[in-house]
Amino acid sequence: MNSSININKRKKVSLAFGGGGAKSFAHLGVVNVLRENNIPIDFLATCSAGSLIGALIANDVPKESIMKKFSEILKRVTWFRPTISKKAILSQRNFQNIITDLCGDINIEESLIPIKIVTTNLHTGKLHAFSEGNLKDAVTASSAFPGMYKPVKIGEEYYVDGGLLDSIPADICRDFVGENGIVISVSLDGYLSKKIESINIFSMIYRAVYIPLINNREKIIEENSDIIIKVFDHQEFNFKNWKEIFRFYSVSKMDNFVKLGEDAARMHLNDIKRLLDIEIIKVS
């Protein structure tokens, strides 16, 4: 006997994925737990590196295939490809190859789960959430942090990391599912270090960038989320451990991030099930 959900009697469920570099593998852990417990996923709104994982999830790429692909890339090339450009220091070719190899060269609207991919339009200075067009291009743009990666030209305009404006797009999820739907936001933030006495130029720049971003994202997710899964809220967030977002080159680190996502999701399972308030129908 298998369990399935009567789709006509349930609320729509959406997930908001924020960025966090390699920490975004925690999103994969959250989804593993939801699927194990027959929690449906009707919509994804993603940003930055969360868009890479979100795109793979939206196209039903198995966790094992994702981990295998990352492992293969790590074995044969250096993860961080330098680029000769006045616009950036790193190439996103690895991101592009992963999407193409695992999903094909498809459009966003072909995804099995509807998804919106958040970017920042450099021309207008406004947020743009892609729901159609080339999947690989949108994912690359969404995670193109200025200075680190090149802006991505889509059509006649350039786009960069959506995290500059809406790093955990719970508001986009709310618009999709409505007031009666369920928005689950997955935050990869830790708490800000209070050790100001050891501050240096790098940590000052880090705080200057991070403080306005975290205040903006907290406002958005608190106003629009039914459940907020905070995977790293036990971890002090400072310049030193911030560097863990670059640990794409460590399979063991990525495995650990997946597990942390699973553990955090399990802590919220009962609350999610209560919100769903649906009938589980046994199907032979």
N, C-alpha and C positions, 0 to 999 in steps of 0.2 A: 504493500500500500504506500502510495506517495501522497504528500501534502501539496495542495495547490490553493491559490487564493481566488475567490470569486471576484473577478475584476469589476463586476457591476456593483459590488457592495463596499468598495474600499475607496479611501482617499488617495489622491495622487501623491507620490513621493519624489522629491528632488534632492540632489546633493550638490553642495557648493564646495569646490576644491580650490584652496589657496595654493600659492607657491611655496617653495622651500628647497629648491634644488633636489639633491638626492633624498632628502627627507620626504619628498613627495611619494616615495614608495609606501609610506604609511597609508596613503589613500587606498592603495591596493589591498592592504590588510583590512581596512574598514569594510570595503566591498566584499571581501572574502566572507567576513562574519555575517553581513546582511544576507548574502546569497545562501549561506549554510542554514540560515533561519527563515528562508522563504520570504524575506522582505523584498518587495518589488522596488525597482528603480525605473522611474518614468522619465527623468530628465536630469541632465548634468549642466552646470554652469562652472566653467573652469578658468583658471588664470595661471600664467607663468608656467613653471615646470609641472604644476597640477594639470595643465592642459595636455601635456605629453601622456601622463598616466590616464587622464580622463578620456582622451581619444582612443586609447587602447581598450579601455573598459567599455566605452560606447560601441565599440565594434566587436565586443565579445571575444577578445583575444585572451586565451587562458593564461592564468598566472605563470604556469610552468613555461609557456612559450615566451613570455615577457622576460622572465629571469634568464632563460637560456640565451635569448638574443643579446641581452646586456652582457652576459658572461662571454659570449663569442666575440663581441666587439672589444671588450676589455682585454681579451687574450691576443688579438691580432693588431690592434692599433692603440696609440695613446689616446685616452678619452678626450683630453683637452687639446684640440687641434689649433695651433696658432694660425692666424691669417694675416696676410700682408695688406693692410688697409689703414687709411686714416680715420675710419669710422669705428673700428673695433680692434680688439686684441685676440679674440677667439672666434673660431668657425662653429656653426651649428650643424655641420654636415652629419654628425652622428645622430642628432635628433631626427633629421630628415630621413636618413637611412632606416632608422628604426620604424618610423611611421610607414614608409613605403614598403619595407620588407614584411611587416606584420599585418598591415591593413590594405596594402595596395595603393596605387595612386588614385585615390577616390575623393569625392566631394563630401563636405560635411553633412549635407542633407541625405547622403546614402548611409550614414551611420545607423546601426540597429537601435540605439537609444538616442533620442533627440538630444543635441548638445549645442550650447552656445559657448564660444571661445572668446574671452575678453582680451582686448588689446587697447592701446592708446594711439590715437591718430596724431602723428607729429605735426600735421598741417593745421588741424583745427584745435589741437590741445584737448580734445574730448574723447571720452570712452567710446569704443566701437566693439560691439559683440557680434562676431561672425556666426551666422547660422547656416550659411551656404557658401559655396566656393571651395577651392582646394583645401583639403584637410591639412596636408603637410605645411602649406604656406601659413595658414592661420595659427597652427601650433607653434611654428618657428617664430612668428611675429609676437605671439602672446608671451613667449619666454625670452625675447630679445632685450635684455636689460641694457640700457644705453651705456655706451662706452665699453662694455664687455662684449656684446654681440652687435652685429650690424643691424640697422633698421631693415625691415622687410618691405619691399615694394609690392603692393597688391593693387592692381589697376593703375591709377595715376598717382597714388598717395603712398606715404611711408607710415609703417606702424611699428610700435615697440611694445615692451612689456606692459600688460594691462594692470599690473600691480601698482603702478604709479597712481592709479585712480580708484581701483576697486579690486583689491587683492583676494578677497573671499566673497565672490559675487552672490551673496544670499538674496539680495534685492532682485536680481534677475530670476532666481529660482522662484521667489514669491510671485513675481509677475506671471510666471508660467503656470504654477499650480493654483494660484488664487488664495483667498483667505481660508478656504476649507481644506487646502492641501497641506502637506507636511514638508518643511524645509529642514534638512539636516546639513549643518555647516561643519566642515572639518578644518580645524585650525592647527597649524604647525608651529605656532609661536610659543616661546617660553616666556618666563617673566624677566623683566629688565633688571640687569645687575645693579646693585646699589653701591658697588665698590668704586665710588667716584675718586677716592684718594689715589687710585692707581691709574687714573686716566692719562691717556697720551693722545697724540694727534690722530692716530687711526681710530681709537675708540670714540673720540669727539666727533669725527666725521661720521662714523657708524651711528652714533646716537642722533646726530642732526638729521640723518636720512630716516632712521628707523622710528623715532618718536612720532612724527606726524603721520607716518604710514600706519602705525599700529593703532593710533587713536581713531583714524578714519575707518579702518576695517572693523574695529570693535563696535563702533556706532552702527555700521551697516549690518553686521551679523546679529547684534543684540535686538535691533528693531525688526528683523525679518526672519529670524530662525526660531524653530520650535525646539530643536535639539542642537547643542553645540558640543562637538566632540573635540576636546583639547588634548591632542596626543602628547605634547611636550610641555604641558603646564607644570611639570615637576622639575623642569630643567631651567637653570639660570641662563638667560640669553645675553651673552656678551660677545665681544669681538673674537675671542679665542674659540669658543665653541660654535660661533656663527660659521666658521670655516667648514663645519661638517656638511654644509649644503653642497660642497664640492666633492663629496665622497662617492661620486659615480664610479670611480675606479676601484671601489672596494665591494666585492660581492658580499662579504660578511657583514659590512655595514648596512647594505641594502636589505639583506635578510633580517637584520635586527630592526630596521625601520618598519618592515612589513609586520613583524611580530608586535611592535609597539602599537601600530594601528589596530591590529586585531584585539589586543588587550583593552585599548581605550574604547573600542566599539562595543565590546562585551559588557562594559560597565553601564552602557546606555540601552541595552537591548530591551529590558523590561519597560522603560519609558517609551521607547519607540513602539513597542507592541501595544501599549495602552493607548497611544495616540492613534494608531491605526484602527483600533476597535473594530476589527473585521472578523468575519467568520472563516475559519479554516475548514475547508471541505476536503474530505478524504476521497481520493479518486483511485480506482483500481487500475 
